[in-house]
């Protein structure tokens, strides 16, 4: 089904996000603030989340167990799947590849980094697409930060993840933020800086202060963030409203003009009139197609010298 931009509906848009930062900064708690969350505890870290902020959790030993749980009818109760942590998830996928993909194992039985991470990358992306597109749920990957030094010795923050995975995990995410403490406030930044990677989209960018949780500030930061992203997308539809109105008006004029074509002379007059109309969206292309269909039916052809003439002349 082809949907034109002005007809697109993003009111139920789902998102994929990366949240990362130093240990103890509250990454999992922030992730659990997403709407109706289910956490997959690859890292065995749910016990470190404060009891009143814990959410329903899958505790597993293999990747296959996770896939089985995701197919359970009870998944309809959840809107967001949280992967905690993304680095541990990659380790699970390595184990899965070693057991199920012959090319992922060397002759000595060790993990083949070149071919193995190819399987891991493909399955990682398949998993994200399954959750976001097929299951129509948000997906959040929580990562620990890995501090390194750039060529000048300046500390930089990267995802703590094995091999090439630390790079390809960014490909499918809508936005990603780095959490840190600044001036006594816990902040998350969605705009990349020299110190860290980040990803901004749908109007979500820059630094955001994460409220301290108490009776006045429930744990709903990511829920509000997703709602704002949807509002930003929906607001863009206002751009199409005047264009849609102009499109409808223009196409109505084109229809009347084309109906009046009876010969080469009226075809040339119609072509000039249509050219000078105020076009919007796809009206220019559609008008050209309507004009061609009418002139073809009358046995007319277009020439650079004389415009429309009868074929054979």
N, C-alpha and C positions, 0 to 999 in steps of 0.2 A: 504494500500500500504506500503510495506516494503522498506525503503530507507537506503542504506548502508552509513556509515559515510563519505566515500570519495565522495559520490554523493550528499550530503546535501547542500542546497542553503540557506544561511542566509541573502541574499542581501536585503530582505524586512522584516527582523526581527522587531517585535514590542517589546516594553519594558514596564514594570510597575515599578514605582518608588515612593518612599516616600521622601518628603522634609519637614523638621521640624526645628523649631527654636523659639527664643523669639519674642514677638510682635514687629512689626516695623522694622524687619531686612530685609524685602523684599522677603519673601518666595513666595508670590503669583506672584510677578514680575518675579522671577526666573522661576517659573513653566510656566508662559506665554511665556517664551523664547523657548518653545518646538515647533516642527514643526506644522504649521496650527492648532493652539489650539482652543478648545471650552471649556469655563469654566462653571461648574455647581456651582452656588453661594448658597450653603446651608447655608453659614455663613453671608449672606448679607454684604459682605465686598468688593465688586468690586469698590465701591465709594472711597475706601482708596487707590486704585491703581492709579498712575499718569495717567492722561487722555491719553497721547500718548502711554502708554503701555497697555491699556485696549484691551480686545479681545472679540469676540462674546460670549455672556453669557446666560445661562439658569437660570432664576429666577423662583423658584417654591415654592409651599406650601405643596406638598405631594410627596412621592416617586413615586407614580403611574404617576404623571405628567412628571417626569424625564423619565420614561420608555417610555411614549408616545412620548416625544420629540426625544428620541434616535431612534425611529422607523421611523422618518420623512425622506423622501428622501434627504433633504438638508444636512443630516449627511455625505453624500459622500464628501462634501467640506472640511471636517476636518480630520486631522491625529492623533490628540491628544485630549483626554478627561481629563480635570483637575477637581479634586474634592476638593473644597475649602469650608470648611475644612473637613478632615476625621472625626474629632470628631463630627461636626454638622451632617454629613452624618449618623453616628451611631444613633444620636438622631432621625433623620427622619426614620431610619429603626426600631427603637423602636416603634415609632408611628404607622408605617405600620404593625408591628407584633401585636400590641395591637388591631388594627382594623380588622385584617384578620386572625390571628392565635389564636384559642380558648385557646390553652395551654400556651400562653404568658401572660395570665391575671389571677390574683388570684381571689378568691371568692369575695374579696372586690373591685375588679376592678383595682387593682394596677398592675404594671409590675412585672411579675414573673422572677426574675433575673436568676434562674437556667435554666428554659426552654426557657425563652424569649431570652436570649443571644445566645442560640443554634440556634434559628431561625435567629437572626441577623447575626451570624457568617456565616451560610450557604448562606444567601442572599448576604452578602458582597462578599464572594468568587465567587458566581454565577455572580454577577455584574462585577467583575474584569475579569472573564473568558469570559463573553459575549463581553465586550469591546475589550479585547486583542486578543482573539482567534476567536470568531465568526465575530465581526465587523472589526478585523484586524487593531486595532488602539492602539497607546500608551495610557497608563493611568497613571496619576500622582496624588498622594494623598498629599495634603498639611495639615500639622498638626501644632498646637501650641505646644511648649515645656512646660513640667510641671516639675519644679525643685523640687527635693526631696532630702533627705539625706540618705546615706547608713548607715550601722551599725556603722561606725566610725565617722559619722557626716559630711562626705565629700559630697558636693553638686553633685548631678547627674541629668542628663536631660533625661526625658522620654516623650512619646507622651501624650498629653492632650486628654484623651479619657476615656469613661466610662467602668467600669468593665473589663472583660477579653478581650474586643476588643483591648486594647492597646498592647496585645501580638499577637493575631492571625492575625492582619493586616499585619504583617511582612512576613507571610508565602508565600503569592503569589507574592511578589515583587522581581524584579531582582536586584535592588540596591536601597539603601536609604542613604540620607545624612543629616547631622546636620549642619545648617548654624549658624555662629557666626562671630563677629568682632574680628580680631586678628591683632594687630599692625597697626590699621587704615585701614586694608583691610577686606572686606567681603569675608569669605571663606566658603566652604562646604566640609565636610569630609565624605568619603564613607568607611573608615576603622574604626571599633569600637574601642573606647578607654574606660578607666575607667569611664570617665565623662558621656559618652553618647553611645547609641546604634547607629549602622550604618550597612550597608550591601554592600559588594563589590562583583562584578562579571564581567565577560566579559572584564577583564583588566582594569576596572574602579575602582580605589582605591585611598586611601590617600587624602591629602588636595588639593583643587583647589581654586585658587583666582578667584572670580567672578568680572569681569571688571566693573568699574563705567561706566554708560551708557552716551554716548554723540554721536556726529556725527561720530566719528571714531570707536565707540564700540556699535553697534546695540544690541538689546536685543535678542541674539541667543545662549545663553550659553547652554541650554539643547538640542537644535538642534545639536550643535557641539558635545556635549557629546554622544548623540545617534549615530551620524555618526561615532565617534571614536569607540564606542562599536561594531558597525557592522563591521568596518574595522578589529578590533581585532579578531572577530569571523571568518571572511573570511580568515585572515592571517593563522589561524590554518589549513586551507585546504592545505597549502603548505606541511604540515607534511605528507599528504597522497600521494602526487604526486610520490615520489620514491617508496613508498610501492605499489601503484597501478601498476607501471611499472613492478616491480618485481613479483607481483601477476599474471599479464598477461603472463609474460615469463614462470613462473613456471607452470601455468595451461596448457599452450601450450605443455610443456614437458610432463606433466602428461597424457594428452590426447594421445600423441604418444606412451608413455610407456604402457598404459592400452590397447591400440589397438593391441599391440604385444603379449598379453597374450593368450596362447592357451591351457596350461595345468598347473599342479601343479608346475612343475619346473620353468616355465616362470613367474608364479604368484609370487613365492618366490623371484625370481630375481627382478621383478618389485617392490615388496614391499620394498626390501632393497634400490633400486635406489630412489624411491619416498621419503623414510625416510630421505635420505641424501641430498635432494634438498634444496635450499634456499627458505623457505616458507615466505609468507607475507600475511597480512590480514587473510582471511578465506581459504587460499589455502590448508592448512594441512587438515582441516575438509572436504573440498570438494573433495580432492584427495582420502581420506579414503572412502568417499561415492562412488566415481567412481570405486575404486578398489573392493569394496564389491559387487557393482552391477555386475561387470564383472565376478568375481569369482563365485557368486551365479548362474549366467547364465550358467557357465560351470560345475555346480554341485560340486564345491569345498567348503571345509570348513577349517577354521583356527584352528590349535591346537598349544598349547604352546610348545610341544615337537618337532614336525616336520614341523611346519608352515602350508602351504596350502597342503591339501591332498584331494583326491576324497571322497565324502561322502560315508560312508559304509565301508571304509577301516580302 
